[in-house]
Amino acid sequence: MGYTAAIAGASGYAGGELLRLLLGHPEIEIGAVTAGGNAGSPLIRHQPHLLPLADRVLAPTTVEELRGHDVVYLALPHGQSADIARELGDDTLVVDCGADFRLTDPTAWERFYGTPHAGTWPYGLPELPGQRGLLAGARRVAVPGCHVTVATLGLFPGLVAGLVEPDLTVVAVTGTSGAGKAPKPHLVGSEVMGSLSPYGVGGAHRHNPEIVQNLSSVTDEAVRLSFTPVLAPLPRGILATCTAPLKPGATAETIRAAYEKAYADEPFVHLLPEGTWPDTSRTLAANTTMVQVTVDADAGRMVAVAALDNLTKGTAGGAVQSTNLALGLPEATGLPLAAVAP
């Protein structure tokens, strides 16, 4: 094994997905697995699907437990990463799956998260123009939010090509694992089954400023976004419908060509054949994003639909993909392209 990795927050959904992927990574060996309130209990009690790690016991999440590893993954609640990262040296690659270091604007951070801004790290979305160069050799990586990944990949090719107005609408239907593993009354089965419910409506969702930040990086125009997430009765997956007004002269053919150009060489973003639409089942447990794009001529709008697994490409897979770039490994190392079916 070339590298060792510690996972803080190993009892949660993101931590469990990181462990699942790292078990198949040929260059990374799993070191310390830590937790907060679950420290001292067997890992298998919280992650029963990870049988190869059945002998592991969760250690407390302390700097002492995390030190000495080549890579430290922080799968912690928002606001808990900065203090730990500050104590880890630059010889350690720290990959934060939380939000602490995603935003560049301190005012936006304080508005949506209500705490002082901890800073900004290189951003772990390799497909966004300019990001691969920043991730190569990085010692700190901020993994995007799951809604942010699917919305960014659904929209940015049209903006880069100058074919759509930056007046964007995203409606993203998502599963319950995006809310984390801590018990919440509105997420119990009897509340979720057979029901769809919006949340974070009217620009209130914390991923709003992050989506705007990403898409503002590919256009000189001011980006306006209406983002509405919808909770659905499924454990994992996001399906986002993204629309934008066409600019004069834009056609279905030029829009399609822009997406083909953007994703021609991307290993984890697949532009589907015309007439085929994404669904979340095609992405389950895979580090892939499925995209389709068309034009609604009557409405004068581009319509792009994107799907991904919020725990894989949307979180842990994106973290491992960025890790590979930071360590100088082939980007696709240890990352599954095949989904789970049925």
C-alpha positions as CSV (number, residue, x, y, z in Angstrom):
1,M,0.0,0.0,0.0
2,G,1.3,3.4,-0.9
3,Y,-0.7,5.6,1.5
4,T,-2.6,5.4,4.8
5,A,-5.9,7.2,5.4
6,A,-7.9,8.0,8.6
7,I,-11.6,8.6,8.5
8,A,-13.1,10.9,11.1
9,G,-16.9,10.5,11.3
10,A,-16.7,6.8,10.3
11,S,-20.1,5.9,11.8
12,G,-22.0,8.2,9.5
13,Y,-23.3,7.8,5.9
14,A,-20.4,9.8,4.3
15,G,-17.8,8.0,6.5
16,G,-19.3,4.6,5.6
17,E,-19.2,5.4,1.9
18,L,-15.6,6.5,2.1
19,L,-14.7,3.3,3.8
20,R,-16.5,1.2,1.2
21,L,-14.6,3.0,-1.6
22,L,-11.3,2.8,0.1
23,L,-11.6,-0.9,0.7
24,G,-11.3,-1.2,-3.1
25,H,-8.6,1.4,-3.6
26,P,-5.2,-0.3,-4.5
27,E,-3.0,2.5,-3.2
28,I,-4.7,3.5,0.1
29,E,-4.8,1.5,3.3
30,I,-7.5,2.3,5.9
31,G,-5.9,3.5,9.2
32,A,-7.8,5.0,12.1
33,V,-11.6,5.1,12.1
34,T,-13.0,7.6,14.5
35,A,-16.3,9.0,15.7
36,G,-17.8,11.3,18.3
37,G,-20.6,9.9,20.5
38,N,-20.1,6.5,18.9
39,A,-16.5,6.2,19.9
40,G,-15.7,2.9,21.7
41,S,-18.3,0.9,19.9
42,P,-17.6,-1.6,17.1
43,L,-17.6,-0.1,13.6
44,I,-19.7,-3.0,12.3
45,R,-22.6,-2.0,14.6
46,H,-22.9,1.2,12.6
47,Q,-21.7,0.0,9.2
48,P,-22.9,-3.6,9.0
49,H,-22.2,-3.8,5.2
50,L,-18.5,-3.3,5.8
51,L,-17.6,-6.9,6.7
52,P,-13.9,-6.6,6.0
53,L,-13.7,-4.0,8.8
54,A,-15.7,-6.1,11.3
55,D,-12.8,-6.2,13.8
56,R,-12.5,-2.4,14.0
57,V,-13.5,-0.3,17.0
58,L,-14.3,3.4,16.6
59,A,-11.7,5.6,18.3
60,P,-12.5,9.1,19.5
61,T,-12.0,11.9,17.0
62,T,-8.9,13.6,18.3
63,V,-5.9,15.1,16.5
64,E,-3.7,12.4,18.2
65,E,-5.7,9.6,16.5
66,L,-5.6,11.3,13.1
67,R,-2.0,12.3,13.1
68,G,0.6,10.1,11.3
69,H,-1.7,9.3,8.3
70,D,-1.0,10.5,4.7
71,V,-4.6,11.4,4.2
72,V,-7.3,12.4,6.7
73,Y,-10.9,12.5,5.6
74,L,-13.2,14.7,7.8
75,A,-16.8,13.5,7.5
76,L,-18.0,15.6,10.3
77,P,-20.9,18.0,11.0
78,H,-20.4,21.5,9.6
79,G,-18.2,23.7,11.8
80,Q,-16.1,20.9,13.3
81,S,-13.4,20.5,10.7
82,A,-11.5,23.8,11.1
83,D,-10.1,23.1,14.6
84,I,-8.8,19.6,13.7
85,A,-7.4,20.7,10.3
86,R,-5.5,23.5,12.0
87,E,-3.6,21.0,14.1
88,L,-2.6,18.7,11.2
89,G,0.6,19.6,9.3
90,D,1.0,20.3,5.7
91,D,2.5,16.9,5.3
92,T,-1.0,15.5,5.7
93,L,-3.6,15.7,2.9
94,V,-6.8,16.8,4.6
95,V,-10.0,16.2,2.7
96,D,-13.1,17.9,4.2
97,C,-16.5,16.4,3.3
98,G,-18.2,19.1,5.2
99,A,-18.9,22.7,4.2
100,D,-16.4,24.6,6.3
101,F,-14.0,25.5,3.5
102,R,-16.1,25.5,0.4
103,L,-17.2,29.2,0.2
104,T,-14.9,32.0,-0.8
105,D,-17.2,34.8,0.5
106,P,-17.1,35.2,4.3
107,T,-20.4,37.1,4.3
108,A,-22.2,34.3,2.4
109,W,-20.8,31.8,4.9
110,E,-21.9,33.8,7.9
111,R,-25.4,34.4,6.4
112,F,-26.0,30.7,5.7
113,Y,-24.1,29.0,8.5
114,G,-24.1,31.5,11.3
115,T,-20.5,31.1,12.4
116,P,-17.2,32.8,11.6
117,H,-15.7,31.8,8.2
118,A,-12.8,29.4,8.6
119,G,-11.2,30.0,5.2
120,T,-11.2,28.6,1.7
121,W,-9.5,25.4,0.4
122,P,-9.0,24.1,-3.1
123,Y,-12.3,22.9,-4.4
124,G,-12.9,19.3,-5.0
125,L,-14.9,19.3,-8.2
126,P,-12.4,18.3,-10.9
127,E,-14.9,18.7,-13.8
128,L,-15.3,22.4,-13.1
129,P,-13.0,24.3,-15.5
130,G,-9.7,25.2,-13.8
131,Q,-10.1,22.9,-10.8
132,R,-7.8,20.0,-11.8
133,G,-4.7,22.3,-11.7
134,L,-5.6,23.5,-8.3
135,L,-6.1,20.0,-6.9
136,A,-2.8,18.6,-8.2
137,G,-0.5,18.4,-5.3
138,A,-3.0,20.1,-2.9
139,R,-2.7,19.5,0.8
140,R,-6.2,20.7,1.6
141,V,-9.4,19.9,-0.3
142,A,-13.0,21.0,0.2
143,V,-15.4,18.5,-1.2
144,P,-18.6,20.1,-2.8
145,G,-22.1,19.7,-1.5
146,C,-24.0,16.9,-3.3
147,H,-26.7,19.3,-4.7
148,V,-23.9,21.6,-5.8
149,T,-22.2,18.9,-7.8
150,V,-25.3,17.8,-9.7
151,A,-26.4,21.4,-10.4
152,T,-23.0,22.5,-11.5
153,L,-22.5,19.6,-13.8
154,G,-26.0,20.1,-15.2
155,L,-25.5,23.8,-16.0
156,F,-22.0,24.9,-16.5
157,P,-21.4,23.8,-20.2
158,G,-24.2,26.1,-21.4
159,L,-22.8,29.0,-19.4
160,V,-19.2,28.4,-20.5
161,A,-20.3,28.4,-24.2
162,G,-22.3,31.7,-23.7
163,L,-25.5,30.0,-25.0
164,V,-27.8,30.6,-22.0
165,E,-28.7,33.5,-19.7
166,P,-27.4,33.2,-16.1
167,D,-31.0,33.2,-14.8
168,L,-31.1,29.7,-13.6
169,T,-33.7,27.4,-12.0
170,V,-32.9,24.1,-10.4
171,V,-35.3,21.7,-8.9
172,A,-33.5,18.7,-7.3
173,V,-35.3,15.6,-6.0
174,T,-33.2,13.8,-3.4
175,G,-33.1,10.9,-1.1
176,T,-33.0,11.0,2.7
177,S,-29.3,10.0,3.3
178,G,-28.3,13.5,2.3
179,A,-29.6,14.7,5.7
180,G,-27.2,12.5,7.5
181,K,-27.6,9.5,9.9
182,A,-28.7,11.4,13.1
183,P,-32.3,10.6,13.9
184,K,-34.8,13.3,12.8
185,P,-38.5,13.1,13.2
186,H,-39.3,14.3,9.7
187,L,-37.1,11.5,8.2
188,V,-38.7,8.5,9.9
189,G,-40.2,6.0,7.5
190,S,-43.9,6.8,8.3
191,E,-43.2,10.5,7.5
192,V,-41.2,9.9,4.3
193,M,-42.9,7.0,2.6
194,G,-45.4,7.9,0.0
195,S,-44.6,11.6,0.2
196,L,-42.6,14.3,-1.5
197,S,-41.8,17.5,0.4
198,P,-39.8,20.6,-0.5
199,Y,-37.4,22.2,1.9
200,G,-34.9,25.1,1.9
201,V,-37.4,26.9,-0.4
202,G,-36.9,30.5,-1.5
203,G,-33.1,30.6,-1.5
204,A,-32.8,29.3,2.0
205,H,-30.8,26.2,1.3
206,R,-27.1,26.3,2.3
207,H,-26.0,25.0,-1.1
208,N,-27.5,28.1,-2.8
209,P,-24.4,30.3,-2.5
210,E,-22.1,27.4,-3.4
211,I,-23.9,26.7,-6.7
212,V,-23.8,30.4,-7.5
213,Q,-20.1,30.6,-6.6
214,N,-19.3,27.7,-9.0
215,L,-21.3,29.0,-11.9
216,S,-20.1,32.5,-11.4
217,S,-16.6,31.2,-12.0
218,V,-17.4,30.3,-15.6
219,T,-19.1,33.5,-16.7
220,D,-18.5,37.3,-16.4
221,E,-22.3,37.9,-15.9
222,A,-24.1,38.0,-12.6
223,V,-25.6,34.6,-11.8
224,R,-29.2,34.4,-10.5
225,L,-30.4,31.1,-9.1
226,S,-33.7,29.7,-7.9
227,F,-33.0,26.4,-6.2
228,T,-35.6,24.1,-4.7
229,P,-34.7,20.8,-3.2
230,V,-37.4,18.1,-2.8
231,L,-37.2,15.2,-0.4
232,A,-38.2,11.9,-1.9
233,P,-38.8,8.4,-0.3
234,L,-35.6,6.8,-1.5
235,P,-32.3,6.3,0.5
236,R,-29.8,7.8,-2.0
237,G,-29.7,9.6,-5.3
238,I,-30.4,13.1,-6.7
239,L,-32.2,14.0,-9.9
240,A,-31.9,17.7,-10.8
241,T,-33.8,19.5,-13.5
242,C,-31.9,22.6,-14.5
243,T,-33.2,25.3,-16.8
244,A,-32.0,28.6,-18.2
245,P,-33.3,31.1,-20.9
246,L,-31.6,30.7,-24.3
247,K,-29.5,33.6,-25.6
248,P,-30.2,34.8,-29.1
249,G,-29.0,32.4,-31.7
250,A,-28.7,29.4,-29.4
251,T,-30.2,26.2,-30.7
252,A,-30.7,22.6,-29.7
253,E,-27.7,21.7,-31.9
254,T,-25.3,24.3,-30.4
255,I,-26.4,23.4,-26.9
256,R,-25.8,19.7,-27.5
257,A,-22.4,20.5,-29.0
258,A,-21.4,22.5,-26.0
259,Y,-22.2,19.6,-23.7
260,E,-20.4,17.1,-25.9
261,K,-17.3,19.3,-25.9
262,A,-17.4,19.8,-22.1
263,Y,-17.8,16.1,-21.3
264,A,-16.0,14.3,-24.1
265,D,-13.0,13.4,-22.0
266,E,-14.6,13.2,-18.5
267,P,-14.4,9.7,-17.0
268,F,-17.3,10.3,-14.6
269,V,-19.8,12.5,-16.5
270,H,-21.8,10.7,-19.2
271,L,-23.8,12.7,-21.7
272,L,-26.6,10.3,-22.7
273,P,-27.7,9.6,-26.2
274,E,-30.4,12.0,-27.4
275,G,-33.9,10.8,-26.3
276,T,-32.5,9.0,-23.2
277,W,-33.0,10.6,-19.9
278,P,-31.1,10.2,-16.6
279,D,-32.5,8.3,-13.6
280,T,-31.0,7.8,-10.2
281,S,-30.9,4.0,-10.5
282,R,-28.2,4.2,-13.2
283,T,-25.8,5.9,-10.7
284,L,-26.3,3.9,-7.5
285,A,-23.0,3.3,-5.8
286,A,-21.1,4.5,-8.8
287,N,-18.9,7.7,-9.1
288,T,-20.9,8.8,-12.1
289,T,-23.2,11.6,-13.2
290,M,-25.7,11.1,-16.0
291,V,-26.6,14.2,-18.0
292,Q,-29.1,14.9,-20.8
293,V,-29.8,18.3,-22.4
294,T,-32.5,19.6,-24.8
295,V,-34.2,22.8,-25.7
296,D,-37.8,23.7,-24.9
297,A,-38.4,25.9,-28.0
298,D,-41.8,27.1,-26.9
299,A,-40.4,28.4,-23.6
300,G,-37.1,29.6,-25.1
301,R,-35.2,27.6,-22.4
302,M,-32.5,25.1,-22.2
303,V,-33.4,22.0,-20.1
304,A,-30.7,19.9,-18.6
305,V,-31.4,16.9,-16.4
306,A,-28.6,15.4,-14.3
307,A,-28.5,12.4,-11.9
308,L,-26.0,11.1,-9.4
309,D,-25.6,9.2,-6.2
310,N,-25.4,11.8,-3.4
311,L,-23.1,9.5,-1.3
312,T,-20.8,8.4,-4.1
313,K,-20.1,11.1,-6.7
314,G,-21.9,13.6,-4.5
315,T,-19.6,13.1,-1.5
316,A,-17.2,10.2,-0.9
317,G,-16.5,9.4,-4.5
318,G,-15.8,13.1,-5.2
319,A,-13.5,13.1,-2.2
320,V,-11.5,10.0,-3.4
321,Q,-11.4,11.4,-7.0
322,S,-9.9,14.6,-5.6
323,T,-7.5,12.6,-3.4
324,N,-6.2,10.8,-6.4
325,L,-5.4,14.1,-8.1
326,A,-3.8,15.6,-5.0
327,L,-1.5,12.5,-4.6
328,G,-0.6,12.3,-8.3
329,L,-2.5,9.0,-8.8
330,P,-4.6,8.3,-11.9
331,E,-7.9,10.1,-11.3
332,A,-10.1,7.1,-11.6
333,T,-8.1,4.8,-9.2
334,G,-10.4,2.9,-6.9
335,L,-13.6,4.5,-8.2
336,P,-16.5,2.4,-9.6
337,L,-18.2,3.2,-12.9
338,A,-20.7,0.4,-12.7
339,A,-23.8,1.0,-10.7
340,V,-25.8,-1.5,-8.6
341,A,-29.0,-2.9,-10.1
342,P,-31.8,-3.6,-9.7
